[in-house]
Amino acid sequence: MAAGEILAIIGHNGSGKSTLLRVAATAVRPTRGSGTVFGADLVKDPQAVRSMLALLSTEPGVYGDLTALENLRFAARMLGVPTDHAPLQRALDRVGLGREGYERARNMSSGMQRRLSIARLLLREPRVLLMDEPYNSLDPDGARLVNELIRETKDRGGSVLLVAHDLSRGEGLPDRVVEMQDGLLAEPTAGPDADSVIVRDVIPLDQPKAHGLRLERGGLR
Amino acid sequence: MTAPVTLSASLQADWGRVLAVAWKDLTAERRTKSNFNAVVAMAGMILLFFGFALGPDAEGLRNAAAGVLWLTILFSGVLAFNRSYQLELEAGALEQLLLYPGERWAIYLGKLLANIAFVFLVEVITLPLTAVLYHVAFPERWLSVLGVLVLGTTGFVALGTLYSAMASRSRSREVLLPLLLFPMLVPVLIAASGATASLLGGDVMGDSRAWIRLLAAFDAIFIVAATWAFQFVIEG
């Protein structure tokens, strides 16, 4: 996967899409195989990998007893980026939560919590953006926001790996779409649309040629 | 071209993360106070029940005070540890926490600081309650008693924070945590109770110093070992 590429992985429940994403995010240690992100090894140098990527997970990962602003302030402190009010408020404004800054996350709807987790992604500019079912719980405005974020990451040379059942809300965005079945990757024959994917070559993940994730020069290969 | 990250800059960043985790845990607790109220209520009940079990004899109660105090701190403190990771398990926050850059030990030390602050707050209430219920006079060497409390609490919380991380991924964590933790706490319990009893009794034999040294040694071992082991425990 090259720098600036958007790769989408589609597949049924239990096909291994999210596991693949979590391995790439260093949240799960691979039992076999190897992978690199911009030259940093997933297993040997996970810290370097973490400093380059951001993950939008299926769960919002927010703290219910903290307000929206406090959640962002905590994320900013953990990321080592400025914790001033202005950039945090800007991130909230961007995701449409500008007025909910002092609202506890627990009192927000699932869609709002999802937006808050997107605001967390806006605190920095990761080189690799990983998204697990990014359109879940989002209304059309929220889906547009996700698409903007994906395009912006690509425009600045970052790679985006997104995993979804249904890519209809991100149609036209992925440069490549790969289907996953029972932990196996299938290469598309042509076209970026999810609808045009035809399984041509199924590559077991444990074969040397396709060892999990090898990210060289900025992406998955 | 970016400048290489120096060791001191990296340590400074990780120290910032330690404080961020502690701030986050304490802020969440301050908001709800549910855990604090439950732990204080539990501590009060333990003190009362031990008092009933030991009988009305003032001398007997006074002699048992140090041991009962530490058992109360240990039993009630376990409730606090469960809550500490419960926060992370809600809404998938743990995964995000583990994906932030930085060393794992920063998360551990942050949680350790928050838990120590929490248990100290509980002790602010349980101490006077123990003094009243167990007929303990204000100790002459109150500063040394305070030192023992700091050391005993630190050792207890250092292990509790690690073991609660270990138990957090289990569905039966509420049961698992005391089963894992209590056997490991025996040295802290013995040393802390010994030092406290000695100081409350006027330290006539002068043995409190040895207990305090032992407690300090346990603390150092527990903190170093737990800080190192946390990275393996939290990743499951």
Chai-1 contact restraints between the chains, C-beta under 6 A:
chainA,res_idxA,chainB,res_idxB,connection_type,confidence,min_distance_angstrom,max_distance_angstrom,comment,restraint_id
A,A25,B,L99,contact,1.0,0.0,6.0,A-B,restraint_1
A,A27,B,E95,contact,1.0,0.0,6.0,A-B,restraint_2
A,R50,B,L99,contact,1.0,0.0,6.0,A-B,restraint_3
A,R50,B,P101,contact,1.0,0.0,6.0,A-B,restraint_4
A,S51,B,P101,contact,1.0,0.0,6.0,A-B,restraint_5
A,L55,B,L99,contact,1.0,0.0,6.0,A-B,restraint_6
A,S57,B,G92,contact,1.0,0.0,6.0,A-B,restraint_7
A,S57,B,E95,contact,1.0,0.0,6.0,A-B,restraint_8
A,E59,B,A91,contact,1.0,0.0,6.0,A-B,restraint_9
A,E59,B,G92,contact,1.0,0.0,6.0,A-B,restraint_10
A,P60,B,A91,contact,1.0,0.0,6.0,A-B,restraint_11
A,G61,B,G92,contact,1.0,0.0,6.0,A-B,restraint_12
A,G61,B,A93,contact,1.0,0.0,6.0,A-B,restraint_13
A,G61,B,Q96,contact,1.0,0.0,6.0,A-B,restraint_14
A,V62,B,A91,contact,1.0,0.0,6.0,A-B,restraint_15
A,Y63,B,A28,contact,1.0,0.0,6.0,A-B,restraint_16
A,Y63,B,A93,contact,1.0,0.0,6.0,A-B,restraint_17
A,G64,B,E90,contact,1.0,0.0,6.0,A-B,restraint_18
A,D65,B,A28,contact,1.0,0.0,6.0,A-B,restraint_19
A,D65,B,R31,contact,1.0,0.0,6.0,A-B,restraint_20
A,D65,B,T32,contact,1.0,0.0,6.0,A-B,restraint_21
A,F74,B,A20,contact,1.0,0.0,6.0,A-B,restraint_22
A,F74,B,K24,contact,1.0,0.0,6.0,A-B,restraint_23
A,R77,B,G16,contact,1.0,0.0,6.0,A-B,restraint_24
A,R77,B,A20,contact,1.0,0.0,6.0,A-B,restraint_25
A,M78,B,R17,contact,1.0,0.0,6.0,A-B,restraint_26
A,M78,B,A20,contact,1.0,0.0,6.0,A-B,restraint_27
A,M78,B,Y100,contact,1.0,0.0,6.0,A-B,restraint_28
A,G80,B,A13,contact,1.0,0.0,6.0,A-B,restraint_29
